[in-house]
Amino acid sequence: FPVTIGPNPVIQNLKINSNQNGIVISKIEIVNEYGNVFKIIHGPFSGIQFEQLISFASVNTGTYFILIHYFVETLFPKIKVFKVIKSL
């Protein structure tokens, strides 16, 4: 998958990167382990030179899921899920 996230575990800020041509990110959701939505970032964002910095500084420690909604060549909607740990 052409999107990377880090650092994991995260303390202050989580960075999401993509440098893939033909990928369009339509939405990024951050959900806690109980299914509560922490944040939604609406696109669309091009996969070329895409970078998003998300602050986790005021977020409680625990497990979070990053759901990246994207299209490949504008044809096929897909979702990629990353598990992220928020530590102190």
Helices and strands as residue ranges (DSSP letters): E 3-6, E 13-18, E 23-32, E 37-46, E 50-55, E 62-72, E 76-86
